[in-house]
Amino acid sequence: MKFAILGCGHIATKMAAAVKALEKRDMGVEAYAVASRSLEKAQKFADDYGFGRAYGSYEELAKDPQVDLIYIATPHSEHYANILLCLEHGKNLLVEKTFTANALMASEVIALAEEKGVFLCEAMWTRFLPAVQMVKDWILAGKIGKVESVEADFSMPLTHIERLKNPALAGGALLDLGIYSLTFADIFLTDAKICRVGCNEGCVENHIVQTKSRCVKFHTGVDATDWIDLTYKNGQVAHLKTSMVAPLKNEGVIYGTDGFIRVQNLNDMVEIQRYDVAGQMVESVIPPRIENCYEYEVLGCKAALEMGLKECPEMPHSKTMQIMTQMDSLRQAWGVNYPFELSPAQVWDRSGDKSILEVFDIETGKSEVLDEFDRVIEAPNWSADGRFLTFNSEGRIYKYEIASGDVTEVPSYFVDNCNNDHVLAPDGSGLYVSHHTKEDGLSRIYKIYFDGRVPRLVTPLAPSYLHGITPDGKMLAYCAERNGEYDIYTIPTLGGNEVQLTSALGLNDGPEYDCDGEYIWFNSVRTGRMQAWRMKADGSEQTQMTFDKHWNTWFPHISPDRTKVVMLAYHERDVRPGEHVPNKNVEIRLMTGSDRIGWSEPRTILKLFGGQGTINVNSWAPDSKRFAYVRYEKK
């Protein structure tokens, strides 16, 4: 395998040494080429480490037809552009961690690699180490009993490195050091075999359900020291720390009911030690290494390529996206953003939005403007008799008479902070809405009435985000966060006990009954992208319905005749898989068919500037030929 390195910085020297060691041992790897933005620097690097060729630009290396695998060793703020360049020339890639600066960038390049059929892997060397399997073997053998918790701390003073202090270069402790602590917890708390040790048969699936964290920032705005506490579905916890200003500490501990395992050096695991419940060391092993442990990820890529794989089993794309998304969420909680990212404040600034309420005719393929508003309106919902639409604006719900264009406010009293989640009661008495209560700001479901009756609370538990109602008006379906997880629930419209229908990792949202009440359509991020799904009303037969490679699909709305589904689609470059934000270029897509003849692939019928309020709730007309939506313009 002709191995090349793009970038000639410090981390590249580590990889070069590892590759050269493999070459000297005739292990099927050749130190083929290096590239820098300076030919002089590249030539010196090639001479120092015994690489055969040197290039003075990254593009020259990407164009070399002899290269089998390129290792991207530049700062992670540059990975996105470097990956795109190499993918353009069809090159297989091993990309130094952190994979990209954020999950949005990661999502795009992974999808592009999959589309082009090119191998792509994040160089998280820890996951490839023989020591990882040694630790797992100890646990699987029952040597420390049932795993209960993990502690990890990777800290070292690094403020002398200018890149780490610079937000424009994606600096901070998390992406350089903290990723190792997060990875250590993930390796030993989510492994299905480890989860079975000392547990019942149902105790297999495990993922994070609650995150508590805080950070101290450097004066430049990047995170300097981070503390992260994670709670997992199986009850285990992880206590993690990382710092680029604290004294050196680099170890992880896995605590079990019968002892614990201490790992010296989270990143390369130079020694693993086992202790009994009394704290006495009973076993210690120095794991093998050929050179410096970078070689194991190279060998892992070589094996995957020889098997024709496009990702490494040790570090699949799904795991890269999981960790990238986790780090994004942590940074968002801390208020740590990079200049090249769009800040949440920019995304949500809608003060200049003009709203255009329109109706699309499926048969003619044309849109008709019903009205224009100098404020934000969202989520049009069509009445069963076809006479009016309802929409929300500035926290209130309004009726729009289609024939006259008259707009009237639906009386809702204290329910005055409604979001764009609402459905009409089939009996015409009013609407069920999601309202952010003043007590805690969380969303709860209320019923408001057209005749002015006082609103009625349906879901005391919060947050609850409404989306669907059965044809008989007896049950509601909604997305709710319970114990750190967002899943789909149902509840009687008169109140009572809620029933959980989904439990898949990640966000499950937008549930909507079909007109017979047989199925619930929804969207889920469980496969790595937000896609449309369907399940029986009792939660059984959960089936993926869309498979877009570059789009995140939200809010599938089934027509009254059950033969058409419209949905909102965001391109991967605009949002992360779990986001549905306003002020974005989006598409409305149509899928047609039935269970008898099958369902078509979604096709784009509209492209517009919109977002989450464009078509958030079912807006089909009773005739199943038209639907309402909202697009926006900046004043």
TORZAMI-960273 format. One line per 3 residues: number of its first residue (from 1); for each residue x, y, z of C-alpha. Coordinates in pm, 1 decimal, m for minus. Each point is the difference from the previous one (the first is absolute). Example, Ala and Ser with C-alpha at 12.3 -4.5 7.8 and 13.67 -1.06 7.14 Angstrom:
BEGIN
1 = 1230.0,m450.0,780.0 ~ 137.0,344.0,m66.0
END
This chain:
BEGIN
1 = 0.0,0.0,0.0 ~ 153.7,327.5,m115.3 ~ m49.6,230.3,296.6
4 = 16.1,379.3,m23.8 ~ m13.5,278.7,257.6 ~ m165.5,336.1,m64.7
7 = 149.6,259.0,234.6 ~ 341.1,m8.3,163.1 ~ m64.8,119.0,354.7
10 = 65.7,m167.6,335.2 ~ m266.6,m270.6,m26.5 ~ 127.7,m91.2,m347.4
13 = 338.5,m89.4,147.9 ~ m167.2,m255.4,227.3 ~ m181.6,m161.9,m289.8
16 = 309.9,7.0,m219.6 ~ 197.1,m191.2,262.4 ~ m276.5,m260.1,26.5
19 = m29.8,m45.7,m376.1 ~ 374.3,m30.9,m41.8 ~ 7.3,m267.4,271.0
22 = m265.1,m199.2,m187.8 ~ 194.6,37.5,m323.3 ~ 323.4,m123.7,158.4
25 = m181.3,m304.5,135.3 ~ m145.8,m86.1,m342.4 ~ m356.4,37.6,127.1
28 = m141.9,109.7,m333.6 ~ 23.1,375.9,46.0 ~ 222.3,234.1,m202.0
31 = 105.7,348.9,113.9 ~ m89.8,143.0,m338.9 ~ m47.6,378.5,7.1
34 = m47.1,311.9,210.4 ~ m146.8,340.2,m84.7 ~ 33.3,345.2,148.1
37 = m90.7,346.5,m121.8 ~ 376.0,48.6,m20.8 ~ 202.3,m231.5,m223.2
40 = 309.4,67.1,208.8 ~ m177.7,m108.9,316.6 ~ m145.7,m306.0,m169.4
43 = 340.5,m104.3,m138.1 ~ 166.5,33.3,339.4 ~ m279.2,m204.9,161.2
46 = 33.8,m267.8,m268.5 ~ 375.7,m13.7,48.7 ~ m26.8,m15.2,379.4
49 = m252.4,m283.7,2.6 ~ 86.6,m188.6,m316.5 ~ m300.2,74.9,m219.5
52 = 52.7,m42.0,m371.6 ~ m170.0,313.7,m133.2 ~ m58.6,356.4,111.2
55 = m265.6,239.6,m129.8 ~ m16.2,375.7,46.0 ~ m380.3,12.0,m5.0
58 = m282.5,m213.8,130.9 ~ m162.3,m11.2,m343.3 ~ 306.4,m161.7,m157.0
61 = m19.2,m280.1,253.1 ~ m376.2,m42.1,m53.1 ~ 60.8,m36.1,m374.0
64 = 266.9,m271.1,35.6 ~ m162.1,m318.4,m141.8 ~ 239.3,m227.2,190.1
67 = m117.0,101.2,348.1 ~ m211.3,m263.8,175.8 ~ m74.1,183.9,325.9
70 = 55.2,360.3,109.3 ~ 33.2,89.1,366.6 ~ m117.8,356.7,66.5
73 = 221.5,142.8,273.7 ~ m90.7,368.2,m12.1 ~ m171.8,187.5,287.4
76 = m361.9,m108.8,31.6 ~ m122.7,343.5,m106.5 ~ 140.9,m87.3,m345.2
79 = m125.9,m357.7,m26.6 ~ m327.8,86.6,m172.9 ~ 169.3,175.6,m293.5
82 = 275.1,m262.9,m19.2 ~ m250.9,m286.1,m6.3 ~ m205.4,165.2,m274.9
85 = 313.2,47.6,m210.8 ~ 103.1,m362.7,33.3 ~ m350.4,m136.8,m55.4
88 = m21.7,204.6,m317.3 ~ 288.9,m211.0,m128.9 ~ m143.0,m326.9,134.8
91 = 263.9,m59.1,266.5 ~ m45.3,m233.9,295.7 ~ 46.9,191.0,323.8
94 = 106.1,m42.0,360.6 ~ m74.3,330.2,174.9 ~ 166.4,96.1,327.6
97 = m236.9,59.0,287.0 ~ m189.0,216.4,60.7 ~ m156.8,m94.4,m333.4
100 = m133.2,347.4,m82.0 ~ m73.7,312.4,202.0 ~ m368.6,m87.8,38.8
103 = m261.5,m261.9,m81.5 ~ m145.3,195.3,m289.6 ~ 329.4,m17.4,m187.5
106 = 43.5,m364.2,94.6 ~ m344.4,m90.3,m129.9 ~ 69.4,156.2,m337.9
109 = 335.9,m164.2,m65.5 ~ m118.1,m341.8,118.0 ~ m297.7,16.1,m235.5
112 = 224.7,109.8,m285.4 ~ 243.7,m286.1,64.3 ~ m287.2,m248.9,6.6
115 = m136.8,141.4,m324.9 ~ 338.1,m24.7,m172.7 ~ 72.0,m345.3,141.9
118 = 320.8,120.2,166.6 ~ 147.3,m135.3,322.8 ~ m8.8,249.6,289.0
121 = 95.6,m47.7,363.4 ~ 67.1,218.4,302.0 ~ 344.4,m63.9,148.1
124 = m109.1,m55.9,358.8 ~ 295.6,m225.5,69.6 ~ m123.8,m104.1,345.0
127 = m280.9,m209.5,m147.8 ~ 252.6,m207.5,m199.4 ~ 233.2,m87.5,289.7
130 = 50.6,m362.8,105.8 ~ m23.0,130.2,357.5 ~ m368.7,81.3,m49.9
133 = m81.9,m363.5,m64.9 ~ 217.7,m106.0,295.8 ~ m205.0,220.2,232.4
136 = m322.8,m128.7,m151.5 ~ 118.1,m358.8,47.9 ~ 60.1,64.0,370.9
139 = m349.3,142.3,34.8 ~ m163.4,m277.2,m202.7 ~ 177.1,m255.4,215.6
142 = m171.8,151.2,302.8 ~ 322.8,115.5,162.2 ~ m149.9,326.7,131.1
145 = m364.3,m111.0,6.3 ~ m267.4,218.5,m150.1 ~ 126.8,333.7,m130.9
148 = m158.5,288.1,191.2 ~ 191.6,315.1,m93.6 ~ 292.8,153.1,m181.7
151 = 231.9,285.4,88.9 ~ 233.9,160.9,m251.5 ~ 228.4,300.9,11.6
154 = 221.1,116.6,m283.7 ~ 162.0,330.1,91.0 ~ 326.0,168.9,m83.1
157 = 122.7,360.3,m21.4 ~ m19.3,92.7,m368.5 ~ m53.5,375.6,m2.4
160 = 340.6,46.7,m160.6 ~ m155.6,m137.5,m319.9 ~ m157.3,296.4,m177.0
163 = m244.1,m212.1,m200.6 ~ m168.1,m128.9,315.4 ~ m74.7,352.7,120.4
166 = m145.7,114.6,m330.2 ~ m378.0,m39.2,m60.8 ~ 54.5,50.1,m374.0
169 = 205.5,m322.2,2.2 ~ m259.3,m192.1,205.8 ~ 217.9,22.7,309.0
172 = m78.6,m110.6,352.3 ~ 45.0,m305.8,217.6 ~ m302.2,m198.9,m115.5
175 = 91.6,m76.6,m359.9 ~ 367.1,m71.5,71.2 ~ m10.9,m173.2,338.5
178 = m358.7,m42.3,113.4 ~ m85.5,m224.2,m291.5 ~ 220.2,m266.5,160.3
181 = m193.8,11.8,327.7 ~ m329.3,m20.9,m188.6 ~ 132.3,m288.8,m208.2
184 = 122.8,m189.5,306.5 ~ m347.9,14.0,153.8 ~ m165.0,m97.7,m326.8
187 = 224.5,m302.3,m56.0 ~ m67.2,m158.9,337.2 ~ m356.1,108.7,77.6
190 = m175.6,m64.0,m331.5 ~ 153.2,m331.1,m108.1 ~ m290.9,m245.5,m24.2
193 = 199.7,m295.5,134.1 ~ 128.5,196.3,298.7 ~ m353.8,117.7,76.9
196 = m109.0,m361.9,38.4 ~ 256.8,m76.6,272.4 ~ m179.0,m41.0,332.0
199 = m329.1,119.4,m148.9 ~ m324.9,m150.5,m121.0 ~ m76.9,m79.5,m361.6
202 = m167.6,332.8,m67.8 ~ 300.2,200.2,114.3 ~ 181.9,27.7,m332.2
205 = m68.0,330.5,m172.3 ~ 167.5,290.6,176.1 ~ 34.7,365.4,m87.2
208 = 17.8,337.8,170.2 ~ m327.2,130.5,141.5 ~ 125.4,298.9,199.7
211 = 293.6,237.6,m27.4 ~ 112.9,249.9,261.5 ~ 303.7,209.2,m75.3
214 = 179.3,327.2,56.4 ~ 310.7,163.4,m131.4 ~ 240.2,280.1,81.9
217 = 90.8,201.0,m307.3 ~ 332.6,139.6,m105.1 ~ 1.5,376.7,m52.3
220 = m23.8,m54.7,m376.5 ~ m335.9,m176.8,39.8 ~ 106.3,m362.5,m49.1
223 = m56.5,m258.8,271.3 ~ 298.5,m39.0,231.4 ~ m125.7,m252.2,257.1
226 = m307.4,m220.9,m34.3 ~ m189.6,m223.4,242.9 ~ m253.3,m242.4,m150.3
229 = m230.1,m236.7,189.8 ~ m191.3,m254.2,m209.1 ~ m284.2,m227.3,108.1
232 = m76.5,m304.8,m213.8 ~ m321.3,m189.0,m63.7 ~ 124.0,m301.7,197.9
235 = 67.9,215.0,306.3 ~ 376.1,30.9,m45.6 ~ 171.9,336.5,30.6
238 = 314.0,158.8,m137.9 ~ 192.0,282.8,168.0 ~ 228.7,165.2,m252.7
241 = 244.4,288.2,9.3 ~ 230.0,164.1,m249.2 ~ 216.4,309.5,21.2
244 = 265.8,179.6,m197.5 ~ 107.6,210.4,300.3 ~ 15.6,m260.6,279.2
247 = 305.7,m210.4,89.1 ~ 54.0,m321.8,m193.3 ~ m239.1,m283.9,76.0
250 = m88.3,m273.8,m243.8 ~ m185.7,m301.3,133.3 ~ m333.0,m176.1,m0.9
253 = m162.4,m227.7,256.4 ~ m279.4,m252.0,m54.3 ~ m176.8,m86.0,325.6
256 = m183.2,m329.3,45.4 ~ m178.4,m173.1,284.0 ~ 304.3,m223.8,66.4
259 = 291.4,235.2,m69.5 ~ 123.0,250.8,m251.6 ~ 235.4,41.3,m296.0
262 = 236.9,293.0,m28.0 ~ 132.6,96.4,m343.5 ~ 312.8,212.1,m16.3
265 = m29.6,240.8,m295.8 ~ m347.4,17.3,m148.9 ~ 131.1,53.0,m349.1
268 = 251.9,m282.8,m42.7 ~ m57.4,m212.9,312.9 ~ 362.1,m60.2,95.8
271 = m96.4,m214.4,300.8 ~ m317.1,m161.3,132.0 ~ m33.6,m98.1,365.2
274 = m267.9,m198.4,180.1 ~ m88.1,54.8,364.6 ~ m221.4,m195.7,238.4
277 = m276.4,152.2,212.8 ~ 256.2,75.3,273.0 ~ 201.2,212.6,m238.2
280 = 288.9,m242.9,m29.5 ~ 152.6,m40.5,m346.8 ~ m29.8,m364.3,m106.6
283 = 98.4,19.7,m366.1 ~ 197.9,231.9,m224.9 ~ 72.0,m21.7,m372.8
286 = 207.3,209.9,m238.9 ~ m187.6,m35.5,m331.4 ~ 203.5,m72.4,m312.7
289 = 94.2,267.6,m249.8 ~ 189.9,m12.6,m325.7 ~ 109.9,362.3,8.7
292 = m216.8,265.4,164.7 ~ m352.8,m145.4,m44.1 ~ m88.2,217.1,m300.6
295 = 79.2,m306.2,m205.9 ~ m312.5,m183.0,113.6 ~ m238.8,241.2,m170.9
298 = 208.0,m29.3,m317.9 ~ m26.6,m379.2,14.7 ~ m371.7,28.8,73.0
301 = m50.4,211.7,m312.2 ~ 212.4,m239.0,m206.2 ~ m210.8,m295.4,111.0
304 = m324.9,185.2,m73.0 ~ 118.1,102.2,m347.2 ~ 105.1,m356.6,m79.3
307 = m350.7,m115.5,92.2 ~ m154.8,263.9,m225.0 ~ m148.6,196.1,290.9
310 = m57.2,375.2,m12.2 ~ 36.5,54.6,375.8 ~ 181.8,m169.5,286.1
313 = m198.9,m225.8,235.4 ~ 207.5,139.9,287.1 ~ m101.7,359.2,m82.9
316 = m314.2,2.7,m217.2 ~ m152.3,319.0,m135.7 ~ m288.2,m29.1,244.4
319 = 239.7,18.0,293.4 ~ 175.3,303.3,m145.2 ~ m335.6,175.7,m38.3
322 = m104.8,m97.1,351.9 ~ 309.4,147.2,162.9 ~ 0.6,308.7,m224.0
325 = m363.5,69.1,87.6 ~ 73.8,m52.7,368.3 ~ 284.0,252.9,m9.3
328 = m218.6,248.9,m188.8 ~ m264.3,m28.1,271.5 ~ 257.6,54.2,272.7
331 = 140.0,308.0,m170.6 ~ m349.0,135.6,m51.5 ~ m73.1,m40.4,371.2
334 = 322.0,184.6,84.1 ~ m46.8,275.9,m255.4 ~ 316.9,m94.9,m185.8
337 = m32.2,74.1,m371.1 ~ 250.4,37.7,m280.9 ~ m6.3,303.3,m231.4
340 = m68.8,m213.2,m307.1 ~ m315.4,m148.1,158.0 ~ m342.6,161.4,m14.9
343 = m93.5,87.3,356.4 ~ m340.4,m98.4,144.1 ~ m88.1,369.2,35.6
346 = 45.7,49.0,m374.7 ~ m206.0,m307.6,m82.6 ~ m292.0,106.2,217.2
349 = m7.0,372.9,m81.2 ~ m333.6,32.2,m180.2 ~ m70.8,365.9,66.0
352 = 29.5,77.2,m371.3 ~ m209.9,m287.1,m130.0 ~ m301.3,59.2,m224.3
355 = m236.7,m300.1,m17.7 ~ m184.6,m112.0,m312.3 ~ m283.6,m247.5,50.8
358 = m42.4,m217.9,m308.6 ~ m187.7,m304.4,m127.1 ~ 158.3,m255.2,m233.0
361 = m215.2,m195.3,m244.5 ~ 131.8,m353.1,m56.4 ~ m176.3,m45.3,m334.7
364 = 110.3,328.1,m162.5 ~ 333.4,30.6,178.3 ~ m69.5,367.3,66.0
367 = m13.2,209.6,315.9 ~ m257.7,264.2,86.6 ~ 74.8,282.8,244.3
370 = m278.3,36.2,256.6 ~ 144.3,287.5,200.3 ~ 314.2,179.8,113.2
373 = 92.7,99.0,355.1 ~ 260.9,243.4,133.4 ~ 73.7,m235.3,285.8
376 = 88.0,m364.6,47.3 ~ m288.7,m243.5,m35.6 ~ 51.9,m375.6,13.2
379 = m154.9,m342.9,m42.1 ~ m325.1,36.5,m195.8 ~ m252.7,m269.0,90.1
382 = m306.7,m59.0,m225.1 ~ m344.7,m50.4,152.5 ~ m195.0,m316.7,m77.9
385 = m278.0,195.0,m171.9 ~ 253.4,185.8,m216.1 ~ m119.7,346.6,106.5
388 = 296.4,128.7,196.0 ~ 363.7,m40.5,95.5 ~ 152.2,45.6,343.0
391 = 354.5,121.2,58.0 ~ 209.4,128.0,285.8 ~ 166.4,337.7,26.7
394 = 174.2,172.9,289.0 ~ m120.8,m260.8,247.5 ~ m368.8,6.0,m97.8
397 = m218.0,m211.9,m231.2 ~ m201.2,158.9,m281.2 ~ m276.7,m103.1,m240.5
400 = 29.2,97.4,m364.4 ~ m328.5,m13.3,m194.6 ~ 96.8,m119.4,m347.7
403 = m295.1,157.7,m183.3 ~ 23.6,346.4,154.7 ~ 358.9,18.7,124.3
406 = m123.8,110.0,342.9 ~ 236.7,m70.1,289.0 ~ m124.4,m44.0,356.5
409 = 181.9,m101.7,316.0 ~ m108.2,m319.4,172.5 ~ m63.7,81.3,368.4
412 = 265.6,m167.4,210.3 ~ 39.0,217.7,311.6 ~ 317.8,m95.0,186.1
415 = 100.2,m245.0,m276.4 ~ 183.1,277.8,m178.4 ~ 338.7,m149.6,m82.3
418 = m95.3,m263.2,m255.7 ~ 264.2,m136.3,m233.4 ~ m67.4,m144.7,m343.9
421 = m143.1,m329.9,127.7 ~ m379.5,m10.8,m14.7 ~ m278.3,m220.1,m137.0
424 = m371.2,55.8,m48.3 ~ m248.0,m204.2,202.3 ~ m203.1,m215.2,m244.9
427 = m329.3,113.0,158.6 ~ 77.6,363.3,m86.5 ~ 0.1,117.2,362.6
430 = 351.3,140.2,0.7 ~ 368.0,m90.4,m16.8 ~ 259.4,m182.1,198.7
433 = 316.6,209.4,26.9 ~ 351.1,m10.6,143.8 ~ 42.8,291.0,242.2
436 = 314.3,102.2,187.1 ~ m123.5,58.7,352.6 ~ 116.7,296.1,205.1
439 = 95.1,m216.9,297.7 ~ 300.5,m164.0,m161.7 ~ m10.7,90.6,m370.3
442 = m56.5,m361.4,m103.4 ~ m253.7,m108.6,m259.2 ~ m323.3,m165.6,113.6
445 = m305.9,m97.5,m199.1 ~ m326.5,188.6,56.0 ~ m334.4,5.8,m170.9
448 = m133.4,342.8,m95.1 ~ m359.7,56.8,m112.7 ~ m158.0,201.5,m279.0
451 = m293.6,91.1,227.8 ~ 224.0,165.6,258.3 ~ 4.4,m263.4,271.9
454 = 301.1,m4.1,231.3 ~ 289.6,m209.5,m137.2 ~ 45.9,m350.6,139.2
457 = 334.7,m162.1,84.6 ~ 58.0,m343.8,m156.2 ~ 367.3,m81.5,77.3
460 = 126.3,102.6,345.2 ~ 342.1,m143.5,m87.8 ~ 233.8,217.2,m204.7
463 = 138.2,63.1,m248.9 ~ m269.1,m141.1,m229.9 ~ m31.1,104.9,m365.3
466 = m328.7,m81.1,m169.9 ~ m32.6,m125.8,m357.5 ~ m284.5,m247.7,m52.9
469 = m358.1,m88.7,91.7 ~ m205.3,m310.1,m79.7 ~ m295.1,35.3,m242.0
472 = m243.4,m53.5,288.7 ~ 171.9,266.8,207.5 ~ 68.6,m230.8,292.7
475 = 383.0,m25.7,m6.8 ~ 290.0,238.1,m52.8 ~ 348.2,m87.2,m125.9
478 = 292.9,220.0,96.2 ~ 374.2,22.7,43.3 ~ 116.9,26.0,359.7
481 = 327.2,14.0,187.3 ~ 5.2,m238.1,293.2 ~ 322.2,m72.2,190.5
484 = 216.0,157.6,m267.3 ~ m149.7,m186.2,m298.4 ~ m238.4,132.5,m265.3
487 = m257.1,m258.8,m100.5 ~ m355.3,m30.5,m124.2 ~ m287.0,m40.2,245.1
490 = m376.9,m20.9,m12.1 ~ m256.6,117.2,255.5 ~ m381.8,17.4,13.5
493 = m128.2,344.7,m94.4 ~ m186.8,6.4,328.9 ~ 326.6,m53.1,186.6
496 = 140.2,m303.9,174.3 ~ 308.0,m216.0,m25.8 ~ 236.7,46.7,m291.6
499 = 135.0,m298.7,m195.1 ~ 349.9,m2.6,m150.2 ~ 14.6,m134.7,m356.9
502 = 366.3,46.4,m100.7 ~ 330.8,m52.7,176.7 ~ 256.3,29.8,m280.2
505 = 316.6,200.6,57.6 ~ m34.5,364.4,m97.9 ~ m294.5,223.9,m76.5
508 = m335.2,m153.1,m98.3 ~ m245.5,274.6,m91.2 ~ m297.7,118.5,m204.9
511 = m250.4,m285.0,63.3 ~ m319.9,22.5,m203.4 ~ m288.7,m245.2,m35.7
514 = m133.3,m89.1,m342.8 ~ m369.8,55.3,m67.2 ~ m89.7,m353.0,111.9
517 = 204.3,13.5,318.7 ~ 182.0,m316.2,m106.3 ~ 349.0,145.2,m42.5
520 = 207.0,277.3,149.5 ~ 242.7,173.4,m233.5 ~ 300.5,165.5,166.2
523 = 362.4,95.6,m52.8 ~ 303.0,m147.9,172.7 ~ 376.1,58.8,1.5
526 = 77.7,m356.1,111.4 ~ 184.1,m91.1,m324.5 ~ 227.3,306.4,9.2
529 = m218.6,227.0,m214.9 ~ m346.9,126.3,76.5 ~ m234.8,m207.3,m215.2
532 = m371.3,m78.4,m26.7 ~ m126.5,m310.1,181.2 ~ m330.7,m171.6,61.4
535 = m134.7,m230.1,271.0 ~ m322.5,m155.8,110.1 ~ m199.8,210.6,244.2
538 = 114.9,m225.8,283.4 ~ 368.4,61.8,m83.6 ~ 60.8,m329.7,m178.6
541 = 144.5,m49.2,m350.1 ~ 221.9,308.5,2.5 ~ 107.9,34.0,m364.5
544 = 226.3,247.7,m176.0 ~ m175.8,164.0,m297.0 ~ 261.6,237.5,m146.0
547 = 371.2,m52.9,m60.9 ~ 141.0,335.3,m111.4 ~ 380.7,7.0,2.1
550 = 44.4,377.0,6.1 ~ m321.9,126.0,152.4 ~ m157.2,m2.9,343.8
553 = m372.8,m66.7,m28.8 ~ m248.4,141.6,251.2 ~ m372.5,m17.7,70.8
556 = m153.7,m249.5,m244.3 ~ m366.3,98.3,m47.5 ~ m236.1,m264.6,m137.1
559 = m292.7,114.8,m215.7 ~ m361.7,m84.5,98.5 ~ m21.2,m256.1,m280.8
562 = 321.5,m165.9,125.0 ~ 170.6,12.4,m341.6 ~ 228.8,301.2,36.8
565 = 258.4,117.6,251.7 ~ 160.9,342.8,1.8 ~ 304.8,73.6,210.0
568 = 260.9,267.2,66.1 ~ 361.8,m61.8,m102.2 ~ 315.6,181.1,112.2
571 = 327.8,m51.0,m183.1 ~ 280.3,m145.7,211.3 ~ 206.5,315.7,m53.0
574 = m265.3,212.8,171.5 ~ m90.5,m193.0,314.3 ~ 121.9,m279.5,219.1
577 = m218.2,m313.0,m14.1 ~ m187.3,84.0,322.8 ~ m74.8,364.9,m83.7
580 = m306.5,161.2,m156.8 ~ 65.1,370.7,6.0 ~ m151.8,302.5,m175.9
583 = 149.0,223.1,m266.1 ~ 141.0,m269.9,m222.8 ~ m31.7,m98.0,m363.2
586 = m216.0,m312.3,14.5 ~ m192.8,m229.9,m228.3 ~ m349.1,m139.8,27.0
589 = m11.0,m354.7,m130.7 ~ m282.3,m226.7,m108.1 ~ m19.1,m377.4,33.2
592 = m290.5,m190.4,m153.1 ~ m130.1,m354.5,11.6 ~ m159.8,m245.1,238.1
595 = 82.7,m320.6,183.1 ~ m157.8,m195.9,m284.6 ~ 204.1,148.1,m287.4
598 = 295.5,127.3,202.3 ~ 129.9,351.1,67.7 ~ 197.7,216.2,m239.0
601 = 322.9,172.4,85.3 ~ m64.1,359.9,108.5 ~ 27.0,259.4,m276.0
604 = 51.1,370.4,46.4 ~ m306.1,208.4,m85.2 ~ 99.1,331.2,161.7
607 = 321.8,181.6,84.0 ~ m32.1,297.8,230.4 ~ 140.9,206.0,285.6
610 = m169.2,m140.9,307.0 ~ 70.0,m232.5,287.2 ~ m170.0,m169.9,290.1
613 = m319.5,208.2,m19.8 ~ m50.6,m55.7,m373.2 ~ m199.2,m320.2,29.4
616 = 37.9,m114.9,359.1 ~ m349.8,m148.0,40.2 ~ m233.3,m178.7,m239.6
619 = m131.5,261.1,m242.8 ~ m176.1,m218.9,m257.8 ~ m333.9,118.6,m133.2
622 = m290.6,m244.9,45.7 ~ 9.5,m82.7,m373.2 ~ 363.0,m127.0,23.8
625 = 85.5,212.9,m304.5 ~ 145.0,306.1,171.5 ~ 204.0,90.0,303.5
628 = 87.9,328.8,167.7 ~ 345.8,119.0,95.4 ~ 190.3,314.5,94.7
631 = 307.1,143.6,m163.2 ~ 199.3,296.9,121.8 ~ 171.1,303.9,m141.0
634 = 245.7,231.9,168.5 ~ m129.4,357.2,8.3
END
